[in-house]
């Protein structure tokens, strides 16, 4: 089973490639029935209370856009645009969890009816993420019995079930993600946490569904394999072919792979801390009126950038050539530019400052989704 991508349309080529590989396709928690809500058309209301027919048309069209023979485990639920709570769009449910849960339940019923009309034997899953977990804990959410309940984690490998796991449920546990503070280029979740949390699920027989978010996979090969070891019952440390060798190009020496994996990650983690430390001290000195000291500190932030880039260039080999060129989510290049602008400002406070930069976490996605052009969700 695989989610081929986030913020994609049902006819995306990656979905068809997944089917060719014999994989069941499922959908992100924020994309009920595969509706790409990050591409919701402008000036069209997305409000199930006031305009249910618009959302029902979007769901029906998304179901029809999939290959009718595609094997799909369909996500049902109701969230807002671009992974926000539905309450952000509907004032009638804001601050009223009972009302919010009731509207989500009605939406799920409608989604199931739409799918069943075209695929009578379809199977469904719903993910408890953020407000969904809260509503489930409070008893404000009614989920049909034929829908698999899935507990999402809080971003660092700990599911939000709070001990309420039940047989027949499942779990979604990222081993990597971008969330505004977590790194996207190195391992993130301790292996012992993966074993402990998935072990809880197995003990509770909450094994109907398991999905690890592997993000861009290359930096998280170790924890991806650890998660799959537990999920497939292989145990830790057993000798078997796994994902680690597959991530190296044919003929690559273990030493080079070690450099590209471990040493590059160490360089990224170590130097990003050094950069933050030097820039913070420079800002402190600048606010004290100590311009010379601030300039000295911020200049010392530049060598760590060079060290990161040098290690990344060495790690760009084989099928991973130019891999780091596509890094938009952490923003190392952009951060380097901001530091350079700060240095120029310290040299000349009268300089023309660059336009203000607001990083809301979406800049990277704008680049990633550019191939979709101006396409929007079909709500007609």
N, C-alpha and C positions, 0 to 999 in steps of 0.2 A: 504494500500500500504506500502511496506517495501523494504529497501535495506538490505539484510541479512548479508552483510559484505563487506569490502573493500579488494581488492587484492585476490579475490577468483575466482575459475573457474566455468563455467556455470553448471557443474554437481555436485557442492558442495551440501552436504546433507542439509544444512540450506535452500537452495533454495526450495528443495522439501518439507521441513517442513513448509515453509511459504505457499506453495500451499495447503497443507493439512489443514491449518488453515483458508483457504479461502481468503488469501491475494494476491493482485496483486504484482508482483515483478518488481522493477525498478533497474537501474544500476547507479553507481557513475559517476560523471561528467568526471572523468579521464579514464573511462573504456567504451569507445564506443562499443555498442552491446555486452558488457560483456567480452571484451578481457582483460585479466589480464596482462596489460603492465608492471607490476612490475616483471613479470616472462617472459619477452621477451627473446628469445633464444640468447645466446652470438654469436657474429660474424655474425649476420643476420641484414642487414640494415633495419631501420624503417624510411623510407623516402618516402612519397607519391608522391613527385615530380619525383624522380629518379626511384623508385621501387614500383609503385602502385599495381602491381599484388601480391606482398608479403602481403601488408596490406589487400587487398581484400580477399585473401585466409584466412588470420587470422579472418577477420570479418565473412566470410562464414562458417568457421569451428565452430566459437563460436555460431553462430545461430543454427547450427545443433546439438551442444552439449546440448542445453537445451531440456527438455522434450517438445515434440511438442504440448502438451496440456496445458503447463504452460501459465498462463496469465501474460503477460509482457508488461510494458510500456517501450519502448526501447530508450535508450540514444544514440543520434547521435552527432558527433563532431569529433574533431581531436586535441589531445594533445600529448605531448611527453611521455617519459618513466617515470613511477613513479611520475605522477602529476607535470610535468614540461611543459613549453610552447613547442609547436611543433617547434617553431623557433629554439630551442636549437639543433634540429636534422637536420635542413634543412637550409644550408647557403643561399640558393636562396631566402628565404623569410625574413631573418634576417634584421631588421631595415627597412622593407618595409611592412607597415601594409596593404596596398592595395593588395599586392601580397599574404600576409599571409591570409587575409580574403578570397581571391579568391580560394586558395588551400583548405582551410577549407570547403568552400562551395561545391567544387567539391567532397571532401571526403564525405560530408553529402549526396549528391546526389547518390554517389556510394553505401553508406550504406543502404539508403532507397531502392534502386533497389534490393540489395541482400536480404533484409528482405522480400520485397514484393513478390519475386519469390517463397518463401516458405510460407509466411503468408500474403495473399493479404489484409487482414483487420487490419493489425498491426497499432498501434498508436505510435507516436514518441514525444520525448521531447529533448530539448537541453538546457544546463545550461551555463549561462554567468558568467564565473569565471575568475578573473584576466584579461588576455589579451582578453578573449571573451567579457567581458563587455566593455572594451575599444574599440574594433573593432565595436561592435554594436552601441556605442555612436557616433563613427566617421563615421558611414555609410559604413564601409568597409566589412560588413558581410551580406551575402544574405541567409536568412533562408526560406525554403519553407513554404507556408501558412499552410500546414497541420501539422506542427511541433509546439508543445507548447514551447514558450519561457519562460525560468525560470531564474530569477535573483538570483544569489547566494549572500551571504553576505560577509563582509570583515573579518569575523572571530569573531565578537562580536555583532551579532544580527542586523546589519544595512545593508540592501540589497544595491547592487551596481547600482541600477537603476538611482540614482541621480534625482529622480522626473519624470522619463520617463515611469512609469508604464502605461500599456494599458490594456483594457478589453481583457480577454482570455489568459493573461499571468499568470505566477505563481511565487512562491518564495521558495527558499531553505534557511532556517534560522536555523543554529545550536544553540542548547542551551548548547552544550559542544563540544569541539574539542581539538585536540593537534596541536599546531602550532608553537612550539618552545619557546613560552613565556606564553601562557595561561595555567592555572592549569587544570589538568585532573581529579582531585579528589574532587572538590567542585563545588557548583553552580557558574556559570560564568556570565550569562546574567541577568541584572535587570528585574524584572517582568514588570515594567512600560514601559521599552523599547520594550518588546515583544508586549504589548497591543498597543503601539503607532505605531510600524512598521507594524504589521499585520493589524491594523486598516486602515492604508494607503492603503494596498493592497485591502481590502474589499471595501473601498470607491472608488477606481479606477476600481473595478470589475476585478482585476487581481487574480482570484480565481480558475483558471483551474487546478492548481497544488499547493500543499503545502507539503513540506517535512521538518520536524525538524530532525536535527542530534542529537540523544540522547546519542551518544558515548556508554559508558558502563552503562548507565541509572541510576544505583543506586545512584550516588551522585547528580543527577539533576532531582529528582522526582518532586520537586515543580515547576520548570520552564517548565518541560515537560508537566505537567498537565495544567499550565497556557497557554502554546501555543495551546494545544488541546482544551481548553475551548474556545479560540477565534476562532479557525478553525471550531469547531463544533457548534458555536453560543450558547454556554451554558452560557456565561457571567461570570463575576468574582464573586466568593464567593457563588455561588449557591450550594445547598445541592444535591449531587448526588454521586453515587459510582464512584471512580476515581482510578488513578494509585497509589496514596500514600498508601492506605491500602494493595494493592496487592504486594507491595515490601517488606512487612514484613512477616515473616514466621507465619503459623497458631499458635495462642496462645501467640504470643509475646506481652508483655505489652507495652502500649504507652510510658512509661518512658524509657524502654530499646531502643525502636525505636528512641526516641528523642536523647538519648545518642549516638546511632550509627550514626544518621544523623547530627544533629545540633552540638553537642559537639565535635564530631570527626572532622567535617569541621572547626570549630573554632580553634581546636588544630593544624590542618594542616596549616591553613593560618597564624595563629599567630606565630607558631614556625618556619615556613620556613623563615619568615621575620627576626626573631631573629638569625637564622643560618646565613643568608646572612650578617646581620649586623656584627656579631662577626668575620666571616671569612674575610670580607672586612677590618675590623680594624686590624686583624692579618696580613694580607698581607701588609697593609700600614706600620705597625710597623716593619715588616721584611725588607721591602725596606729601611727603615730608619736605619737599623742596630740594632734595639732594639729587640733582640731575646727573652729576658725574657718576655717582654710585649706582643710580638706576641704569645708566647706559652700560656700565661695566657688567652689571648683573644680567641684563637682557642679552648682551652679546654672548655671554656664556651659555645661553640657551640654544645657540645656533649649532655648535658641534654635535649635540645629541640628535638633531634632525639629520645631519649628514651621516651619522652612524646608522640610524634607522634606514635611510635610503640605500646606503652601501650594502647592508645585509639583505634588503629586499631585492636589490639587483642581482646579488649572488643566488637568491632563491628563485629567480625567474629563469627557469630552464625547462627544456623538453616541452611537454604539453602545457606546462604552467608558464611559458614564456609570456611576458607582459601581464601577468596575472594581477600584480599590484597596481597596474595602470587603471584598472577598473574599480579601485577602492574609493567609494564616494561616501560611505556611511560614517566612518570614524573621522575622516577629514584631516589627515596629516599634512597634506599639501596646503590646504586652506589655512591651517593653524600656522604653518611656516610663513605664509604670506602675511597673516595678521601680526606676527612677531616682527617681520621686516618693516611693516608699516609703523609699528610702535618705535622701532629704532630710528626711522626717518623723522618721525615726529619729535623724538628727543633731540635730534640734531637741529631741527628747524620747526619750532612750534607754529610758524606762520605758513607752513606747507598746506597745500590743498588736501584735505583729508579724503580718503576713499569713502564711497557711500556707506551709510550704516549697514552693518551686517546683522541679520536676525536669523539665528539657527534654531528652527523649530523642529528639527529632526526629519524634515521632509525634503531637504535639498537633494540628498542622495537618491531618493525615490523619483524625483523629477527626472534625473538622468536615466535611471533604470527603466522608467516607463516611457521614455521618449519615443521608443519604436512604435508605440500605439497611436502616435499622432494625436489627432483631435477626436478620436472615437469616444463615444459616450454610451452609457447603458441604454438599451432600447426599451423605452417605457410606452411604446405605442401599441 
